[in-house]
């Protein structure tokens, strides 16, 4: 598994949300620049799960995130196996993905999942991003470093974000039902252990 260890890197900015009610399902592309490296991923989102197919995981398989339990499974297609991370462990670098129950009041969730104690968050207001209605938020670390996230009103999902370490956006959004098998582990795949050395919680 050493050759695939790069896709297990932890980032404080990858976050997943709490339990959801009815939400708009969609697929899209996510463009992310983190640490000077730009990455393009395909994402699929249903009511409470998300699938990420990224450049970091193309040799193995997708990441499947349960947004309600905040657990992540990494599929190793070559060996018909998968690994599971416990709640709170982040496995993608630089992304700011989460789904607040209330788009107009997302600070509490964002602070809980992203920032360290004594960080702050404020809602800046309504904006339009690539023709879509969104709400902009700003967070600051105890050192004063600012991060921003723009949450799509209809999708209840970030469509743009930036921080001291990078920035990104979601584009080419296609709203509509997503196939259930996108978010399932194939029945003939076996669970393996492999995340014991990367059990770090997002901060």
Z-matrix of the N, CA and C atoms (Angstrom, degrees):
N
C 1 1.461
C 2 1.529 1 111.71
N 3 1.348 2 116.71 1 -4.44
C 4 1.461 3 118.77 2 -176.25
C 5 1.521 4 111.58 3 -59.20
N 6 1.339 5 117.55 4 -39.93
C 7 1.460 6 120.34 5 -176.89
C 8 1.516 7 112.41 6 -65.80
N 9 1.301 8 117.38 7 -16.92
C 10 1.460 9 120.29 8 -179.03
C 11 1.529 10 112.33 9 -107.02
N 12 1.316 11 116.91 10 8.96
C 13 1.457 12 119.64 11 -173.46
C 14 1.517 13 112.46 12 -65.87
N 15 1.338 14 117.92 13 -22.04
C 16 1.462 15 119.27 14 -175.31
C 17 1.509 16 112.90 15 -63.03
N 18 1.316 17 118.05 16 -28.64
C 19 1.463 18 119.36 17 -176.23
C 20 1.527 19 112.20 18 -82.06
N 21 1.320 20 117.07 19 1.86
C 22 1.453 21 120.52 20 177.22
C 23 1.526 22 112.59 21 -98.99
N 24 1.323 23 117.18 22 10.66
C 25 1.457 24 120.58 23 -179.43
C 26 1.520 25 110.96 24 -63.56
N 27 1.326 26 114.00 25 143.01
C 28 1.459 27 120.63 26 -176.24
C 29 1.517 28 110.15 27 -96.46
N 30 1.331 29 117.07 28 141.74
C 31 1.458 30 120.26 29 173.73
C 32 1.515 31 110.05 30 -137.75
N 33 1.339 32 115.25 31 137.46
C 34 1.459 33 119.49 32 179.69
C 35 1.520 34 112.07 33 -67.20
N 36 1.339 35 117.97 34 -17.51
C 37 1.463 36 119.47 35 -174.06
C 38 1.517 37 113.92 36 -89.09
N 39 1.331 38 118.42 37 -13.71
C 40 1.464 39 117.81 38 178.88
C 41 1.521 40 108.64 39 -83.43
N 42 1.308 41 115.94 40 118.44
C 43 1.455 42 120.41 41 -174.52
C 44 1.513 43 110.35 42 -136.38
N 45 1.314 44 115.36 43 147.57
C 46 1.451 45 120.23 44 177.11
C 47 1.514 46 109.18 45 -129.25
N 48 1.321 47 115.94 46 148.92
C 49 1.444 48 121.01 47 -165.72
C 50 1.509 49 116.27 48 -88.57
N 51 1.309 50 114.12 49 -170.50
C 52 1.452 51 122.97 50 -176.87
C 53 1.529 52 110.51 51 -90.74
N 54 1.329 53 116.08 52 -174.44
C 55 1.458 54 121.01 53 -178.83
C 56 1.527 55 110.66 54 -58.66
N 57 1.326 56 114.83 55 142.99
C 58 1.448 57 120.24 56 -172.39
C 59 1.520 58 112.15 57 -115.35
N 60 1.319 59 115.45 58 151.81
C 61 1.455 60 120.75 59 166.39
C 62 1.522 61 106.34 60 -94.51
N 63 1.313 62 118.43 61 -156.03
C 64 1.463 63 120.86 62 179.99
C 65 1.529 64 109.83 63 -62.33
N 66 1.316 65 116.47 64 129.01
C 67 1.451 66 122.08 65 179.84
C 68 1.521 67 109.30 66 -134.07
N 69 1.315 68 116.90 67 154.21
C 70 1.451 69 121.66 68 176.69
C 71 1.520 70 110.03 69 -69.98
N 72 1.336 71 116.67 70 130.69
C 73 1.450 72 121.79 71 176.58
C 74 1.531 73 109.29 72 -89.61
N 75 1.350 74 116.69 73 148.19
C 76 1.452 75 119.09 74 -177.78
C 77 1.522 76 110.68 75 -164.61
N 78 1.321 77 114.83 76 166.46
C 79 1.459 78 122.34 77 167.75
C 80 1.520 79 107.72 78 -125.52
N 81 1.326 80 116.91 79 159.10
C 82 1.463 81 120.11 80 -176.78
C 83 1.520 82 109.38 81 -168.34
N 84 1.330 83 114.63 82 175.99
C 85 1.449 84 121.99 83 169.85
C 86 1.519 85 108.91 84 -107.10
N 87 1.312 86 116.16 85 141.19
C 88 1.464 87 120.93 86 175.95
C 89 1.521 88 108.46 87 -115.86
N 90 1.317 89 116.01 88 123.43
C 91 1.457 90 121.89 89 177.25
C 92 1.519 91 107.55 90 -106.51
N 93 1.323 92 116.68 91 126.47
C 94 1.454 93 119.98 92 -173.94
C 95 1.517 94 110.55 93 -137.34
N 96 1.333 95 115.98 94 133.93
C 97 1.455 96 121.49 95 174.31
C 98 1.517 97 107.72 96 -118.10
N 99 1.326 98 116.20 97 119.57
C 100 1.461 99 120.84 98 -177.22
C 101 1.523 100 108.64 99 -140.87
N 102 1.315 101 116.02 100 124.93
C 103 1.457 102 119.69 101 -179.73
C 104 1.514 103 113.14 102 62.80
N 105 1.340 104 117.06 103 28.89
C 106 1.455 105 121.00 104 178.37
C 107 1.511 106 114.40 105 84.80
N 108 1.315 107 117.89 106 -0.50
C 109 1.464 108 121.98 107 179.73
C 110 1.528 109 109.97 108 -110.67
N 111 1.334 110 115.98 109 126.48
C 112 1.459 111 119.98 110 179.11
C 113 1.528 112 109.63 111 -94.03
N 114 1.325 113 115.67 112 138.06
C 115 1.452 114 121.43 113 -176.56
C 116 1.525 115 109.79 114 -134.06
N 117 1.317 116 116.33 115 137.07
C 118 1.454 117 122.25 116 176.76
C 119 1.523 118 109.58 117 -112.30
N 120 1.313 119 117.02 118 129.19
C 121 1.457 120 122.07 119 179.43
C 122 1.517 121 110.24 120 -129.11
N 123 1.304 122 115.65 121 154.80
C 124 1.465 123 122.63 122 170.66
C 125 1.519 124 107.06 123 -103.86
N 126 1.328 125 116.88 124 131.08
C 127 1.461 126 119.85 125 179.42
C 128 1.524 127 109.80 126 -122.26
N 129 1.312 128 114.66 127 147.27
C 130 1.464 129 123.16 128 176.02
C 131 1.527 130 106.36 129 -129.33
N 132 1.313 131 117.72 130 129.26
C 133 1.457 132 121.26 131 -175.07
C 134 1.520 133 109.97 132 -130.51
N 135 1.352 134 116.60 133 125.72
C 136 1.461 135 119.76 134 171.30
C 137 1.520 136 107.87 135 -109.90
N 138 1.312 137 117.86 136 -157.00
C 139 1.471 138 120.36 137 -173.63
C 140 1.521 139 112.48 138 -62.98
N 141 1.325 140 118.73 139 -39.08
C 142 1.463 141 119.77 140 -175.94
C 143 1.524 142 113.98 141 -140.29
N 144 1.326 143 117.62 142 15.59
C 145 1.456 144 120.38 143 178.72
C 146 1.524 145 110.36 144 -139.18
N 147 1.320 146 115.30 145 158.38
C 148 1.452 147 121.63 146 178.20
C 149 1.521 148 109.69 147 -140.99
N 150 1.321 149 116.02 148 140.76
C 151 1.462 150 122.88 149 175.96
C 152 1.525 151 107.90 150 -116.61
N 153 1.340 152 116.67 151 131.84
C 154 1.453 153 122.08 152 179.17
C 155 1.525 154 108.48 153 -120.83
N 156 1.325 155 115.20 154 123.43
C 157 1.455 156 121.44 155 173.76
C 158 1.523 157 106.64 156 -114.15
N 159 1.329 158 117.26 157 106.92
C 160 1.453 159 120.76 158 -171.56
C 161 1.517 160 111.72 159 -124.50
N 162 1.341 161 114.91 160 169.58
C 163 1.447 162 120.77 161 177.03
C 164 1.523 163 111.68 162 -62.63
N 165 1.323 164 116.83 163 -28.10
C 166 1.462 165 120.15 164 -179.40
C 167 1.517 166 112.29 165 -75.47
N 168 1.346 167 117.11 166 -17.49
C 169 1.461 168 119.12 167 -174.97
C 170 1.518 169 112.99 168 -118.38
N 171 1.332 170 118.68 169 7.01
C 172 1.462 171 118.80 170 -173.73
C 173 1.522 172 113.12 171 -66.14
N 174 1.349 173 118.63 172 -24.26
C 175 1.451 174 120.39 173 179.08
C 176 1.525 175 112.21 174 -77.60
N 177 1.299 176 116.94 175 -17.01
C 178 1.459 177 119.31 176 -176.79
C 179 1.518 178 111.04 177 -116.43
N 180 1.296 179 116.96 178 -63.58
C 181 1.449 180 121.21 179 -177.76
C 182 1.504 181 110.99 180 165.50
N 183 1.315 182 117.68 181 -174.54
C 184 1.457 183 121.16 182 -174.97
C 185 1.524 184 113.10 183 -79.61
N 186 1.321 185 114.18 184 164.67
C 187 1.461 186 121.51 185 166.78
C 188 1.520 187 107.15 186 -98.00
N 189 1.334 188 117.08 187 136.84
C 190 1.459 189 122.30 188 177.67
C 191 1.520 190 107.54 189 -122.20
N 192 1.325 191 115.72 190 117.01
C 193 1.466 192 121.11 191 -174.70
C 194 1.512 193 109.71 192 -110.19
N 195 1.327 194 116.52 193 130.21
C 196 1.458 195 122.18 194 171.65
C 197 1.519 196 107.38 195 -90.10
N 198 1.324 197 116.97 196 109.17
C 199 1.451 198 121.22 197 -175.72
C 200 1.529 199 112.88 198 -70.36
N 201 1.315 200 117.77 199 -21.95
C 202 1.461 201 120.32 200 -178.77
C 203 1.523 202 112.17 201 -81.60
N 204 1.333 203 117.47 202 -33.90
C 205 1.463 204 121.29 203 -179.26
C 206 1.529 205 112.41 204 -105.17
N 207 1.355 206 116.96 205 -7.47
C 208 1.461 207 122.19 206 -179.52
C 209 1.523 208 111.99 207 58.18
N 210 1.322 209 116.10 208 42.03
C 211 1.458 210 121.32 209 174.07
C 212 1.525 211 108.88 210 -113.56
N 213 1.331 212 115.35 211 151.18
C 214 1.458 213 122.18 212 -177.52
C 215 1.514 214 109.78 213 -126.50
N 216 1.335 215 115.39 214 135.84
C 217 1.458 216 121.14 215 174.79
C 218 1.528 217 108.71 216 -118.33
N 219 1.324 218 116.72 217 133.52
C 220 1.456 219 123.69 218 178.50
C 221 1.518 220 108.26 219 -108.06
N 222 1.325 221 116.75 220 122.47
C 223 1.456 222 121.94 221 -178.07
C 224 1.526 223 109.71 222 -90.56
N 225 1.321 224 116.35 223 130.05
C 226 1.466 225 122.62 224 175.70
C 227 1.527 226 106.62 225 -107.04
N 228 1.324 227 115.67 226 87.42
C 229 1.465 228 120.83 227 -171.01
C 230 1.522 229 112.60 228 -61.67
N 231 1.337 230 116.62 229 -37.76
C 232 1.470 231 120.15 230 -176.36
C 233 1.521 232 112.57 231 -59.09
N 234 1.346 233 115.85 232 -29.95
C 235 1.462 234 119.80 233 -175.29
C 236 1.529 235 112.61 234 -115.73
N 237 1.334 236 116.84 235 8.15
C 238 1.469 237 121.76 236 -178.93
C 239 1.528 238 111.05 237 51.41
N 240 1.321 239 114.90 238 48.19
C 241 1.454 240 121.58 239 178.32
C 242 1.523 241 109.12 240 -133.51
N 243 1.331 242 115.77 241 170.77
C 244 1.458 243 120.42 242 173.91
C 245 1.517 244 109.30 243 -151.13
N 246 1.341 245 115.15 244 156.52
C 247 1.460 246 122.20 245 177.21
C 248 1.518 247 108.20 246 -119.61
N 249 1.317 248 116.48 247 148.92
C 250 1.462 249 121.16 248 -178.81
C 251 1.524 250 110.47 249 -123.34
N 252 1.328 251 115.62 250 133.62
C 253 1.462 252 121.66 251 176.06
C 254 1.518 253 109.48 252 -100.68
N 255 1.328 254 118.33 253 143.88
C 256 1.461 255 121.16 254 178.71
C 257 1.517 256 111.21 255 -71.51
N 258 1.334 257 117.95 256 166.47
C 259 1.465 258 121.23 257 179.82
C 260 1.525 259 111.90 258 -52.66
N 261 1.333 260 114.94 259 136.25
C 262 1.453 261 120.65 260 175.38
C 263 1.510 262 115.26 261 92.50
N 264 1.336 263 117.80 262 -12.47
C 265 1.460 264 120.03 263 179.12
C 266 1.528 265 109.03 264 -84.93
N 267 1.325 266 116.31 265 129.51
C 268 1.451 267 122.14 266 -176.64
C 269 1.515 268 110.53 267 -101.11
N 270 1.339 269 116.30 268 136.25
C 271 1.455 270 120.06 269 -175.13
C 272 1.517 271 113.42 270 -124.72
N 273 1.306 272 118.49 271 8.92
C 274 1.453 273 121.67 272 176.69
C 275 1.522 274 108.34 273 -128.99
N 276 1.294 275 117.24 274 141.34
C 277 1.460 276 121.17 275 -175.44
C 278 1.517 277 111.05 276 -90.65
N 279 1.332 278 114.70 277 130.04
C 280 1.441 279 119.96 278 165.53
C 281 1.506 280 117.50 279 85.51
N 282 1.316 281 118.52 280 -10.94
C 283 1.455 282 120.28 281 -175.75
C 284 1.525 283 112.22 282 -82.36
N 285 1.323 284 115.60 283 149.01
C 286 1.463 285 121.69 284 178.70
C 287 1.522 286 108.99 285 -119.41
N 288 1.322 287 117.35 286 67.00
C 289 1.460 288 121.87 287 -176.84
C 290 1.532 289 110.70 288 -100.20
N 291 1.322 290 117.35 289 124.36
C 292 1.457 291 121.42 290 169.64
C 293 1.527 292 107.80 291 -163.15
N 294 1.327 293 117.11 292 163.82
C 295 1.457 294 121.64 293 -179.20
C 296 1.522 295 109.32 294 -128.75
N 297 1.324 296 118.27 295 97.36
C 298 1.462 297 120.27 296 178.60
C 299 1.513 298 110.72 297 -70.90
N 300 1.329 299 116.06 298 145.26
C 301 1.465 300 120.32 299 176.71
C 302 1.526 301 110.83 300 -65.07
N 303 1.338 302 117.24 301 -30.64
C 304 1.458 303 123.24 302 -179.76
C 305 1.528 304 108.26 303 -129.64
N 306 1.328 305 116.16 304 108.29
C 307 1.459 306 121.20 305 -177.90
C 308 1.526 307 111.89 306 -59.75
N 309 1.331 308 116.98 307 -30.65
C 310 1.460 309 121.22 308 -177.27
C 311 1.529 310 112.72 309 -80.67
N 312 1.321 311 116.69 310 -8.73
C 313 1.469 312 120.89 311 -178.97
C 314 1.533 313 109.43 312 -139.45
N 315 1.322 314 115.54 313 66.95
C 316 1.461 315 120.68 314 -173.67
C 317 1.523 316 113.52 315 -100.07
N 318 1.333 317 117.96 316 -4.48
C 319 1.462 318 120.04 317 -174.63
C 320 1.533 319 113.00 318 -61.46
N 321 1.318 320 117.35 319 -43.96
C 322 1.460 321 119.35 320 -176.32
C 323 1.527 322 111.23 321 -59.13
N 324 1.339 323 116.84 322 -43.85
C 325 1.460 324 120.41 323 -179.77
C 326 1.519 325 111.10 324 -69.03
N 327 1.319 326 116.64 325 -42.90
C 328 1.463 327 120.23 326 -179.95
C 329 1.529 328 111.16 327 -61.96
N 330 1.318 329 117.09 328 -44.19
C 331 1.464 330 120.52 329 178.14
C 332 1.526 331 111.24 330 -63.66
N 333 1.311 332 116.25 331 -40.33
C 334 1.463 333 120.53 332 -178.32
C 335 1.522 334 111.65 333 -63.48
N 336 1.319 335 116.77 334 -38.41
C 337 1.453 336 120.67 335 -172.00
C 338 1.523 337 114.25 336 -95.91
N 339 1.320 338 118.00 337 -20.59
C 340 1.456 339 119.71 338 -172.14
C 341 1.515 340 113.54 339 -113.39
N 342 1.306 341 116.90 340 -48.96
C 343 1.461 342 119.50 341 -166.04
C 344 1.523 343 113.12 342 -96.32
N 345 1.327 344 113.85 343 159.57
C 346 1.445 345 120.89 344 175.34
C 347 1.519 346 109.77 345 -81.78
N 348 1.331 347 117.35 346 166.39
C 349 1.469 348 119.47 347 175.87
C 350 1.524 349 111.55 348 -53.64
N 351 1.310 350 115.20 349 146.48
C 352 1.461 351 124.18 350 -179.02
C 353 1.525 352 112.95 351 78.09
N 354 1.329 353 117.85 352 2.41
C 355 1.452 354 119.64 353 171.34
C 356 1.524 355 109.19 354 -75.34
N 357 1.331 356 116.34 355 161.67
C 358 1.453 357 120.92 356 -178.58
C 359 1.520 358 110.22 357 -128.81
N 360 1.323 359 115.61 358 159.54
C 361 1.456 360 122.22 359 177.74
C 362 1.517 361 108.69 360 -144.33
N 363 1.329 362 116.22 361 142.06
C 364 1.459 363 120.17 362 174.16
C 365 1.519 364 109.89 363 -142.50
N 366 1.320 365 115.63 364 146.71
C 367 1.461 366 121.04 365 175.32
C 368 1.517 367 108.41 366 -83.79
N 369 1.332 368 116.99 367 123.55
C 370 1.454 369 121.01 368 178.71
C 371 1.520 370 111.41 369 -83.16
N 372 1.347 371 117.02 370 -41.82
C 373 1.454 372 118.26 371 176.12
C 374 1.517 373 113.39 372 143.60
N 375 1.330 374 114.80 373 -174.25
C 376 1.460 375 122.10 374 -176.38
C 377 1.527 376 110.64 375 -78.68
N 378 1.327 377 116.06 376 137.34
C 379 1.461 378 122.39 377 178.88
C 380 1.526 379 108.63 378 -142.97
N 381 1.322 380 116.34 379 170.75
C 382 1.460 381 122.25 380 173.80
C 383 1.516 382 108.44 381 -117.06
N 384 1.328 383 116.47 382 125.29
C 385 1.456 384 122.67 383 179.88
C 386 1.522 385 108.31 384 -119.83
N 387 1.325 386 116.91 385 115.53
C 388 1.464 387 121.52 386 -179.59
C 389 1.528 388 111.75 387 51.01
N 390 1.339 389 115.52 388 40.35
C 391 1.445 390 120.94 389 176.98
C 392 1.522 391 115.61 390 81.79
N 393 1.326 392 117.79 391 5.85
C 394 1.463 393 121.48 392 -178.20
C 395 1.524 394 109.91 393 -115.44
N 396 1.322 395 115.78 394 142.47
C 397 1.460 396 121.63 395 178.11
C 398 1.520 397 110.03 396 -71.97
N 399 1.313 398 115.63 397 133.61
C 400 1.466 399 120.46 398 -177.89
C 401 1.517 400 109.75 399 -146.68
N 402 1.337 401 114.93 400 164.93
C 403 1.461 402 121.95 401 175.32
C 404 1.520 403 107.40 402 -118.83
N 405 1.331 404 116.68 403 128.39
C 406 1.464 405 121.67 404 -178.39
C 407 1.521 406 110.85 405 -95.11
N 408 1.345 407 115.27 406 136.69
C 409 1.454 408 122.27 407 175.64
C 410 1.522 409 109.24 408 -125.83
N 411 1.337 410 115.16 409 151.05
C 412 1.453 411 121.13 410 175.21
C 413 1.524 412 109.08 411 -126.45
N 414 1.311 413 116.16 412 131.41
C 415 1.453 414 121.37 413 175.07
C 416 1.512 415 110.07 414 -118.60
N 417 1.320 416 116.27 415 149.21
C 418 1.459 417 120.60 416 177.47
C 419 1.521 418 110.23 417 -131.23
N 420 1.328 419 115.02 418 136.49
C 421 1.457 420 121.05 419 177.02
C 422 1.518 421 109.27 420 -77.17
N 423 1.347 422 118.16 421 168.67
C 424 1.471 423 120.03 422 176.76
C 425 1.524 424 112.52 423 -57.56
N 426 1.337 425 117.03 424 -25.64
C 427 1.469 426 120.52 425 179.40
C 428 1.522 427 112.54 426 -84.43
N 429 1.339 428 116.31 427 -5.13
C 430 1.454 429 120.08 428 178.48
C 431 1.512 430 115.33 429 94.55
N 432 1.329 431 118.09 430 3.44
C 433 1.464 432 120.64 431 177.28
C 434 1.524 433 109.57 432 -71.78
N 435 1.321 434 116.70 433 131.84
C 436 1.459 435 121.44 434 -175.31
C 437 1.528 436 111.63 435 -99.25
N 438 1.322 437 115.97 436 142.46
C 439 1.457 438 124.14 437 170.92
C 440 1.520 439 107.99 438 -127.98
N 441 1.326 440 116.08 439 151.66
C 442 1.458 441 120.92 440 178.61
C 443 1.522 442 109.65 441 -131.31
N 444 1.316 443 115.53 442 148.52
C 445 1.448 444 121.11 443 173.25
C 446 1.523 445 108.38 444 -141.38
N 447 1.318 446 115.72 445 139.46
C 448 1.459 447 122.55 446 178.89
C 449 1.521 448 107.54 447 -115.00
N 450 1.333 449 117.43 448 116.35
C 451 1.460 450 122.49 449 -173.88
C 452 1.519 451 109.78 450 -103.05
N 453 1.325 452 115.87 451 122.97
C 454 1.460 453 122.00 452 179.04
C 455 1.527 454 109.93 453 -65.31
N 456 1.328 455 117.10 454 128.78
C 457 1.459 456 121.32 455 -175.12
C 458 1.518 457 111.64 456 -65.45
N 459 1.317 458 118.36 457 -43.13
C 460 1.466 459 121.43 458 -177.19
C 461 1.526 460 112.37 459 -76.16
N 462 1.316 461 116.44 460 -40.43
C 463 1.463 462 120.37 461 -177.25
C 464 1.519 463 113.08 462 -81.97
N 465 1.356 464 117.57 463 -20.47
C 466 1.465 465 122.21 464 -172.21
C 467 1.524 466 109.39 465 52.77
N 468 1.340 467 114.78 466 51.72
C 469 1.457 468 121.19 467 -172.86
C 470 1.525 469 108.39 468 -154.42
N 471 1.347 470 118.89 469 139.52
C 472 1.462 471 120.40 470 179.10
C 473 1.528 472 111.52 471 -63.17
N 474 1.343 473 116.69 472 133.70
C 475 1.457 474 120.27 473 175.81
C 476 1.530 475 111.66 474 -115.75
N 477 1.332 476 116.33 475 -2.48
C 478 1.453 477 120.88 476 175.01
C 479 1.517 478 108.10 477 -160.31
N 480 1.351 479 117.34 478 147.40
C 481 1.459 480 120.86 479 179.23
C 482 1.523 481 108.66 480 -157.83
N 483 1.316 482 115.79 481 154.55
C 484 1.455 483 120.30 482 172.35
C 485 1.523 484 109.44 483 -150.22
N 486 1.309 485 115.28 484 159.79
C 487 1.452 486 122.13 485 178.16
C 488 1.523 487 107.79 486 -159.08
N 489 1.303 488 116.41 487 -179.87
C 490 1.459 489 120.62 488 177.36
C 491 1.522 490 111.21 489 -60.39
N 492 1.349 491 116.33 490 -30.64
C 493 1.462 492 119.97 491 -176.16
C 494 1.508 493 115.72 492 -90.79
N 495 1.323 494 118.62 493 -12.19
C 496 1.448 495 118.54 494 -177.64
C 497 1.511 496 112.63 495 170.01
N 498 1.319 497 115.26 496 -168.85
C 499 1.461 498 121.35 497 -178.64
C 500 1.525 499 109.07 498 -157.30
N 501 1.315 500 116.39 499 166.90
C 502 1.456 501 119.42 500 177.60
C 503 1.506 502 111.41 501 -172.04
N 504 1.340 503 115.27 502 173.76
C 505 1.451 504 121.07 503 177.62
C 506 1.518 505 110.58 504 -156.48
N 507 1.319 506 115.13 505 159.82
C 508 1.459 507 123.08 506 174.16
C 509 1.521 508 107.21 507 -104.80
N 510 1.314 509 116.89 508 131.81
C 511 1.465 510 120.71 509 -177.19
C 512 1.523 511 110.14 510 -139.99
N 513 1.334 512 114.97 511 173.71
C 514 1.469 513 121.10 512 -178.12
C 515 1.528 514 111.20 513 51.98
N 516 1.311 515 116.44 514 48.25
C 517 1.465 516 122.41 515 -178.60
C 518 1.518 517 110.23 516 -72.11
N 519 1.327 518 115.73 517 129.61
C 520 1.460 519 122.42 518 176.79
C 521 1.529 520 108.13 519 -121.93
N 522 1.320 521 116.39 520 104.36
C 523 1.466 522 119.94 521 -179.45
C 524 1.522 523 110.58 522 -76.40
N 525 1.335 524 115.77 523 144.49
C 526 1.458 525 120.68 524 177.88
C 527 1.508 526 111.49 525 148.86
N 528 1.345 527 117.28 526 163.19
C 529 1.465 528 121.90 527 -179.07
C 530 1.529 529 111.47 528 -59.23
N 531 1.332 530 115.63 529 142.88
C 532 1.451 531 122.09 530 178.41
C 533 1.534 532 110.12 531 -108.41
N 534 1.315 533 116.84 532 142.98
C 535 1.462 534 121.34 533 -178.77
C 536 1.523 535 110.61 534 -62.13
N 537 1.331 536 116.43 535 134.02
C 538 1.465 537 121.37 536 -176.39
C 539 1.526 538 112.37 537 -60.24
N 540 1.346 539 117.55 538 -34.35
C 541 1.464 540 119.04 539 -175.52
C 542 1.525 541 113.13 540 -70.73
N 543 1.343 542 117.76 541 -10.59
C 544 1.461 543 119.97 542 174.59
C 545 1.520 544 111.69 543 -64.55
N 546 1.323 545 116.58 544 -25.33
C 547 1.460 546 121.89 545 -173.06
C 548 1.526 547 112.32 546 -110.41
N 549 1.323 548 116.51 547 15.25
C 550 1.460 549 121.63 548 -177.96
C 551 1.526 550 111.03 549 -116.21
N 552 1.323 551 116.29 550 147.06
C 553 1.457 552 122.13 551 172.01
C 554 1.529 553 107.61 552 -84.35
N 555 1.336 554 118.93 553 128.91
C 556 1.468 555 119.86 554 178.92
C 557 1.524 556 111.90 555 -53.70
N 558 1.312 557 115.89 556 145.16
C 559 1.465 558 121.52 557 -173.42
C 560 1.529 559 112.69 558 -61.79
N 561 1.335 560 117.54 559 -27.24
C 562 1.463 561 119.49 560 -176.76
C 563 1.530 562 112.73 561 -93.29
N 564 1.337 563 117.52 562 11.50
C 565 1.458 564 121.36 563 176.71
C 566 1.521 565 109.69 564 -91.15
N 567 1.328 566 116.53 565 147.40
C 568 1.456 567 123.01 566 -176.99
C 569 1.522 568 110.38 567 -113.33
N 570 1.321 569 115.96 568 136.95
C 571 1.462 570 120.86 569 177.38
C 572 1.520 571 110.07 570 -76.22
N 573 1.339 572 116.33 571 134.59
C 574 1.456 573 121.33 572 176.59
C 575 1.519 574 109.05 573 -126.22
N 576 1.330 575 116.01 574 163.39
C 577 1.455 576 121.42 575 174.69
C 578 1.524 577 108.04 576 -91.70
N 579 1.323 578 116.24 577 149.34
C 580 1.452 579 117.36 578 179.65
C 581 1.504 580 114.02 579 -179.80
N 582 1.357 581 117.58 580 1.08
C 583 1.455 582 120.26 581 -176.26
C 584 1.518 583 112.84 582 -110.11
N 585 1.319 584 117.50 583 11.26
C 586 1.464 585 119.92 584 -173.89
C 587 1.526 586 112.95 585 -63.20
N 588 1.329 587 117.38 586 -27.94
C 589 1.455 588 119.69 587 -178.88
C 590 1.514 589 112.71 588 -90.09
N 591 1.335 590 117.71 589 -0.45
C 592 1.461 591 120.50 590 -177.68
C 593 1.518 592 111.82 591 -124.46
N 594 1.314 593 116.87 592 23.58
C 595 1.464 594 120.41 593 -178.65
C 596 1.522 595 110.46 594 -80.05
N 597 1.318 596 115.29 595 80.05
C 598 1.451 597 121.29 596 177.45
C 599 1.511 598 107.90 597 -124.43
N 600 1.302 599 117.43 598 137.78
C 601 1.456 600 121.75 599 -178.95
C 602 1.505 601 110.71 600 -86.68
N 603 1.340 602 114.35 601 149.49
C 604 1.456 603 119.52 602 177.86
C 605 1.512 604 110.41 603 -66.27
N 606 1.321 605 116.40 604 144.79
C 607 1.460 606 121.85 605 177.86
C 608 1.514 607 109.34 606 -126.51
